[in-house]
Amino acid sequence: MLEVKNLSKHFGGLRAVDELSFKVEKGDILSIIGPNGSGKSTVFNLITGFHEPTEGRVLYLGEDITGLKPHVIARKGIARTFQHTTIYLQNTVQGNLIIAHRLRTNTGILGAIFRTSRHRQDEKQCLEKAEATADFIGLYSKRLLPASLLSQEEQKRLAIGIAIATEPQLLLLDEPMGGVTDKEMGPLMALIKKINEQGVTICLIEHKMGVVMSISNRVIVLNYGRKIAEGLPENVAKSKDVIEAYLGEDYHA
């Protein structure tokens, strides 16, 4: 589904990503792990068009999408969340989800001004999609509340909901468990698995190894922008290089 080929990103003398190559297969739940500053979020920014690579290519469904604008890449079927939750706090849950689904509508500004039949149809479709997504992520009963009233875990759910409301085939999740309690991680993991079961391929960045080991079918490990390991979670966790660079000698898979 996705192929990253010899991807590099330099910020001055810093090689944030250094000749990185990997593939994401359809149906994967692929985790990217590594120390802080190892280039994980930069990889997501390169894939989704927020940064242009210094070198290398990104192929999605066989098409070269390197350097395309983020909204163009989103329309092609790649959605993402961010490390710091990005939602409209003063808007309702439903309002946030409606905004996201507008990516899949075609009404222009004149249609909105003159309230054409196409615009009314799009508005109805957006509302129906928002309600269905709110139900899917477990926030239907809170869909009319301002997002600012949600708990941290619920805001994480909403951020994921905004991403899936764009109807992606590939979903990139940047630290979906960040800031949530151990008790809250289980329901979030269940939501990620449910999204994957609906046919959405998932690539996530995550620091919590319990999550990585529980839901991933493959793991990639970065250090100083380079890939130092790739494979099954249980095999990667036993890698000497991974233990030295990231997990530490006290880690037990």
N, C-alpha and C positions, 0 to 999 in steps of 0.2 A: 504493500500500500504506500509506504513512504520509504525513500532511500536518501540517506545523507552521504554524500561522496566527497571525501577529502576536504571537509569544511573547516575553515579557519576564520577567526576574527581577532584582529589586533587593535588594541587601543594604545596608540603610541608604541612604546616598547613592551607592553604587556600582551602576551598571547593568551587571551581569555579562552579561546577554543583553538586547538592545534591539530590540524589534519585528522579530523574526526570522521569516521565512516561507520554507519550502522544501518540496519533495515528494520522497519516495523511491518510485521505481517498482519494481514487481515484477521481480526478476531483476537489479537494480542491484548494482554495487559502487561505492558512493558514498563519497568521501573528504572529510572536513572538516579543513581545515588553517588555520593562523594562528599568530601569535606566542603565547608563553606569556601566560596571563591574558586571552586573547581570548574566553573563554566556551565553549570547545569541550566540556569535560567537564561543565560546568553544563547544556548542552543535553541531553546524555545523561541527566543526573540528572533533568531535567524530563520527558523522554520516558518514563523508566522509573519515575517516581513517588517518587524519593528527595528531590526538591524539589517544592513546589507553586509554580506560576507566579504572578507578580504580575499579569500580564495574558496573554491569549491562550489558544489551545486546541491540543490534540494529538488528531488523528484517526487511528485505526488501522483499516484495512479499513472505513472509513466510520463507525466508532463513536467517539464522544467518550470518550477515556480520561483526560482531564485530571484530575489529582489523585487517581487511583486508587492503591491501595497497591501496592508493588512486586511482592508475590507474586501479586496479582490480574492485573497486567499480564503477568507471566511466564507465567501459565496461559493467557493469551489468545494467546501465541505470540511474545513479544518477549524475547530473552535478551541478556545483555551480559557483557563482561569489564570489568575495572577497570584503571586505569593502573598500580597496584601489584598484582601478582599475588595473588589471594585464593584460597588452597587450604588444605586441612587437612594441614599438613606431617607430622604424626605418623600420619596415616591412610595406607593404601595408595592407589596409583593407582586400583585397582578400587573401593576404599571411597569415594573421592571421587566417582567416577562413579555409584555406586549411590545416594549421597545426592542427587545432582542429579536422577536419574531418578525419585526418589520424588515429585517434583512431579506426575508423570503417573499416580500410583496413588491409589486411593480407600479403602484400608483405614484405619479409625479406630483409636483407642487400644484399644478393647475387642477388636477383631479381632486386634491384635498380642498382647495379653495372653493371649487364649484360643487363639491359633494357628489361626484359622479357615481353611477351605479357600481363601477369598478371599485371606487374608493370605499363605498359602503360595504361591498362584499369583502374587501381586504380587512376592514375594521372588524367585521363579524368573525372572519377567520382568525385574526390576531387574538381576539377575546377568547374564542374557543380553544385555541392553542395554549394561551396563557393559563386558562383554567385546567386544562388537561395536564400541563406541565407542573402546575402547583400541586395537583393531586399526586402526580408521579413522584415528586420529591418530598411528599409528606407535609406540605404547607397549605393545603386547600382551606383548612379552617382559619388560616391567618392571611388569606390572600388579599383581604381588603385593609390590612394593617400597614402602617408605614414600616419600611424595612428597618428603620432605626430602633423599633421596639423588639426586634428579633434578638434571640441569644446569639452568641458567637457561632455556635454549631448550626443554628438555623440560617445565619447569614452565609455560612459556607455552603449549605444546601441551596440557598438562593443563587449564589454565584455559579454553582454547577448547573442549576436550572436555567439561568440566563444563557449559559454556553449551549446546553442541549436544545433550547428553544430555537436556535439557529439551524437545527436539523443537520448536525455534522455527521460525517462518516468516521472522522478521526477526532478524538477529544484529548487535548493536552491539559493535564492538571498539575499546577505548580504548588506543591506542598498543601494538598487538600486537608491534611490533618493539623496544620499549623494553628496553634492557639486553642485547640480543643482538649478536653480532659480525656483520660483513658476510657472512662465510661462512655463518652460520646463517640469514640472512634469506631466502635462496633456498628452502629447504625449508618455511619458514613461509609464504611467499607461495604456494607450491604447495598447501599445506594449505588456505589461504583460498580459492583458486580451486576446489579440489576440493569444498569445502563449498558454494560458489556453484553449481557444476555439479549438485549434488544438489537444487537448487531453493530454496536458502535465500538470501534477499536480504540484502545486507551493507552496513552503514554503518560506516565506521571513521574514527577520529581518528589521524593519523599525522604525524610530523615529518620522516621520512626521504623526501625527494622522489623518490628513485629508486624506492621502493616505490609511492608515489602514482602516479607516471607509468606504472609497469609494470602495475598491476592495476586501476586505476579506470576506469570508463566516464564518470563525471562527478566534478567537484570543486566544493566550496563553500569559500570563503575568508572567515574571520571576522577582524575587527579591532575591538577595544573593544566586543565583543558584537554588532556589526552585520555583515551580509553585505556584502562589498565586491566579490565576484565569484562567478560560477557558470557552469559550462560544461564543455566538453571539457578534459581535462588540458593538452593542448598549447596551447589558446587561453588558459586561465587563467594558464599559466606566462609568457605574453607580455604580460599585462596590466600596464600602468604602475603602477596602484594596488597590485597584488599585489607587484610588484618593490620598490616603495618601502616597503610596510608589512611585508613578510615575507621575500621571497627575496633581496633585495639585488641591486645592479647586476652583481655578478660571477657570478650564476647563469646557467647555460646549459642550456636544456631539451634 
